[in-house]
């Protein structure tokens, strides 16, 4: 018996009379041997030790299977599985229940009172493969929707399910599993009249995005029309929204250029403000990545005219980086020279996206512009070395050597 002053658990006597082994080793062994079926009456949870506040002894430790007995149980269990006498899931649940491990969906099993070396295991019930036409459970009553009948199928209930955290995933699965474009178009048609509301819904926006990614460009025209039907204000509001900006980005990625031409034209009107917005800057980056060469060129020139304003904004600096990567070389050079002449490189070099743009500027400009850019950065070398991203720019200065330009 372990003394009361000792914090260790008592040893456990094995069933065959062999030497006992410590409680901690028994606990680790019990959790590692997932195949061993332990009697519930002999679980370590039933062990009790002296708390140290009294002079009484702990109850006698129960007997526990020896390593040889455990090995025999393992062989018997393997033979039972091979002969398929008992379903494997039932066997696993029996083991977990005997070991006191909680099982999801099974009542009457509590966690052991002694601490385990790892998290409690769970066993999820087997489910049939997902199909788009399967019956659905009732959707939640959040979003102020009424309780539905016990079962709902996806067709006929797309909009109601799209607003539910679980139902929106099922609708997305239905769109992916649809056997034809006509079937997808039929499902998506139930969203007509609700697109603007979906741009503000945490769950429905994912369904609209899935429609855009899986449908033919011609079939998703109603999404563009509904976003733009209230004018430029509604479009810019969607581009600034946490969820609506995702839908606008997917449209720029998957629609034909002629379909989104009017949409991009409206975005360019408010390009500077959108570039500085928390969510709008992602939309403007997509215009530069997926827009037509004309749209890329026009947006780059807008950024060049407002270089002093956008260069000092952390979000707009990400748009500047995209503009220096995409578009024509002439437009990129114009923008890079504007950043140098506005003495914005040092401020940009200290930020995450600005440092990327500065490195691109050093690659694009040459001649006097490159000399001026290097001078600006060299004068602030000590302060740049004190910042994480500034050190990245400093590392690019030394290797940068340019051949003299030829007039």
MOLINJO-V261888 format. One record per pair of residues at least 24 apart in sequence whose ideal C-beta (glycine too) atoms are under 10 Angstrom apart, sorted by the first residue. I is the first residue (numbers start at 1). J is the second residue. Records with the same first field share a line. If there is no record, write none. Layout:
BEGIN
I=J, J
END
This chain:
BEGIN
1=49, 50, 57, 58, 60, 61
2=49, 50, 58
3=50, 52
4=49, 50, 51, 52, 53, 54, 55, 56, 57, 58
5=50, 52
6=49, 50, 52
7=49, 52
8=49
9=44, 47, 48, 49, 58, 61, 114
10=47, 48, 49, 50, 57, 58, 59, 60, 61
11=61
12=42, 44, 47, 61, 62, 63, 64
13=60, 61, 62, 63, 64, 66
14=63, 64, 65, 66, 67, 68, 69, 70
15=42, 62, 63, 64, 65, 66, 68, 69
16=63, 65, 66, 67, 68, 69
17=63, 66
18=66, 67, 68
19=66
20=61, 64
21=64, 66, 67
23=47, 49, 61, 114
24=114, 117
26=61, 64, 114
27=112, 114, 115, 116, 117
28=116, 117, 118
29=64, 67, 70
30=64, 65, 70, 98, 99, 100, 101, 112, 114, 116
31=99, 101, 112, 116, 117, 118, 121
32=117, 118
33=65, 67, 70, 71, 73, 74, 95, 99
34=92, 95, 96, 99, 101, 121
35=70, 73, 74, 75, 76, 77, 78, 81, 91, 92, 95
36=65, 69, 70, 71, 73, 74, 77, 95, 98, 99
37=65, 70, 73, 74, 76, 77, 80, 91, 94, 95, 97, 98, 99
38=64, 65, 70, 73, 95, 97, 98, 99, 100
39=63, 64, 65, 98
40=97, 98, 99, 100, 109
41=98
42=98
43=98, 99, 100, 112, 113, 114
44=99, 100, 112, 113, 114, 116
45=99, 100, 110, 111, 112, 113, 114
46=100, 112, 113, 114
47=112, 113, 114
48=113
49=114
89=123, 125, 126
92=121, 123
93=123
95=121
96=120, 121, 122, 123
130=169, 170, 173, 174, 176, 177
131=173, 174, 177
132=170, 171, 172, 173, 174, 175, 176, 177, 178, 179, 183, 187
133=174, 177
134=170, 173, 174, 177
136=161, 164, 166, 167, 170, 171, 174
137=164, 166, 167, 170
138=164, 166, 167
139=163, 164, 165, 166, 167, 168, 170
140=164, 165, 166, 167
142=202, 203
143=201, 202, 203, 204
154=178, 187, 190
155=183, 186, 187, 190
156=187, 190
157=190
158=186, 187, 188, 189, 190, 191, 194, 204, 207, 211
159=190, 191, 192, 193, 194, 197, 198, 204, 207
160=190
161=190, 203, 204, 207
162=190, 191, 194, 197, 198, 201, 203, 204, 205, 206, 207, 208, 210, 211
163=194, 197, 198, 201, 202, 203, 204, 207
164=203, 204
165=202, 203, 206
166=203
167=203, 204, 207
168=198, 201, 202, 203, 204, 205, 206, 207, 208, 210
169=203, 206, 207, 210
170=207
171=203, 204, 206, 207, 210, 211
172=206, 207, 209, 210, 211, 213, 214
173=210
174=207, 210
175=207, 210, 211, 213, 214, 215
176=210, 213, 214
178=214, 215
181=214, 215, 216, 218, 219
182=216, 219
184=210, 211, 214, 215, 216, 219, 220
185=211, 215, 216, 218, 219, 220, 222
187=211, 214, 215
188=212, 214, 215, 219, 220, 222, 223
189=219, 222
191=222, 223, 226
192=222, 223, 225, 226
193=222, 226
194=226
195=222, 223, 224, 225, 226, 227, 229, 238, 244, 247
196=226, 227, 229, 230, 234, 237, 238, 244
197=226
198=223, 226, 227, 243, 244, 247
199=223, 226, 227, 234, 237, 238, 239, 241, 242, 243, 244, 245, 246, 247, 248
200=237, 238, 241, 242, 243, 244
201=243, 244
202=242, 243
203=243
204=243, 247
205=238, 241, 242, 243, 244, 245, 246, 247, 250
206=243, 246, 247
208=243, 244, 246, 247, 250, 251
209=243, 246, 247, 249, 250, 251, 253, 254
210=250
211=247, 250, 254
212=246, 247, 249, 250, 251, 252, 253, 254, 255
213=250, 253, 254
214=254
215=254
216=254
217=251, 254, 255, 256, 258, 259, 260
218=255, 256, 259
220=250, 251, 254, 255, 259
221=255, 256, 259
223=247, 250, 251, 255, 259
224=248, 251, 255, 259, 260, 262, 263
225=259
227=251, 263, 266
228=260, 262, 263, 266
231=266
232=262, 263, 265, 266, 267, 269, 270
233=266, 270
234=266
235=262, 263, 266, 267, 269, 270, 283
236=266, 267, 269, 270, 273, 274, 277, 280, 283
238=263, 279, 280, 283
239=263, 266, 267, 270, 274, 277, 279, 280, 281, 282, 283, 284, 286
240=270, 273, 274, 277, 278, 279, 280, 281, 283
241=279, 280
242=278, 279
243=279
244=279, 283
245=274, 277, 278, 279, 280, 281, 282, 283, 286
246=279, 282, 283
247=283
248=279, 280, 282, 283, 286, 287
249=279, 282, 283, 285, 286, 287, 289, 290
250=286
251=283, 286, 290
252=283, 285, 286, 287, 288, 289, 290, 291, 295
253=286, 289, 290
254=290
255=290
257=290, 291, 292, 294, 295
258=292
260=287, 290, 291, 292, 295
261=291, 292, 294, 295
263=287
264=290, 291, 292, 294, 295, 298, 299
265=295, 298
267=291, 295, 299
268=295, 298, 299, 302
269=302
271=298, 299, 302, 303, 306, 310, 316, 319
272=302, 303, 305, 306, 309, 310, 313, 316, 319
273=316
274=315, 316, 319
275=299, 302, 303, 306, 309, 310, 313, 315, 316, 317, 318, 319, 320, 322, 323
276=306, 309, 310, 312, 313, 314, 315, 316, 317, 319
277=313, 315, 316
278=315
279=315
280=315, 316, 319
281=310, 313, 314, 315, 316, 317, 318, 319, 322, 353
282=315, 318, 319
283=319
284=315, 316, 318, 319, 322, 323
285=315, 318, 319, 320, 321, 322, 323, 325, 326
286=322
287=319, 322, 323, 326
288=319, 320, 321, 322, 323, 324, 325, 326, 327
289=322, 325, 326
290=326
291=326, 327
293=326, 327, 328, 331
295=327
296=322, 323, 326, 327, 328, 331, 332
297=323, 327, 328, 330, 331, 334
298=327, 331
299=323, 326, 327, 331
300=324, 326, 327, 328, 330, 331, 332, 334, 335
301=327, 331, 334, 335, 338
302=335
303=331, 334, 335, 338, 339
304=331, 332, 334, 335, 336, 337, 338, 339, 342
305=334, 335, 338
306=338
307=334, 335, 336, 337, 338, 339, 340, 341, 342, 344
308=338, 339, 341, 342, 343, 344
309=342, 344
310=339, 344
311=338, 339, 342, 343, 344, 345, 347, 348, 354, 357, 358
312=342, 344, 347, 348, 351, 354
313=348, 351, 353, 354
314=348, 350, 351, 352, 353, 354
315=351, 353
316=353, 354, 357
317=344, 347, 348, 351, 352, 353, 354, 355, 356, 357, 358
318=351, 352, 353, 354, 356, 357
319=353, 357
320=344, 348, 353, 354, 356, 357, 358, 360, 361
321=348, 352, 353, 354, 355, 356, 357, 358, 359, 360, 361
322=353, 356, 357, 360
323=357, 360
324=356, 357, 358, 359, 360, 361, 363, 364
325=356, 357, 360
329=364
332=360, 361, 363, 364, 365
333=361, 364, 365, 366, 369
334=364
335=360, 361, 364
336=360, 361, 362, 363, 364, 365, 366, 369, 370, 373
337=361, 364, 365, 368, 369, 372, 373
339=364, 365, 369, 373
340=364, 365, 368, 369, 370, 371, 372, 373, 374, 375, 376
341=369, 372, 373
343=372, 373, 376
344=376
345=372, 373, 374, 375, 376, 377, 380, 393
346=376, 377, 379, 380, 381, 383, 384, 390, 393
347=380
348=389, 390, 393
349=376, 377, 380, 383, 384, 387, 389, 390, 391, 392, 393, 394, 396
350=380, 383, 384, 386, 387, 388, 389, 390, 393
351=387, 388, 389, 390
352=388, 389, 392
353=389
354=389, 390, 393
355=384, 387, 388, 389, 390, 391, 392, 393, 396
356=389, 392, 393
358=384, 389, 390, 392, 393, 396
359=392, 393, 395, 396, 400
361=393
362=393, 396, 397, 400, 402
363=396, 400
365=402
366=402, 403, 404, 405
367=402, 404, 405, 406, 407
368=405
369=405
370=400, 402, 405
371=402
373=397, 400
374=400, 402
END
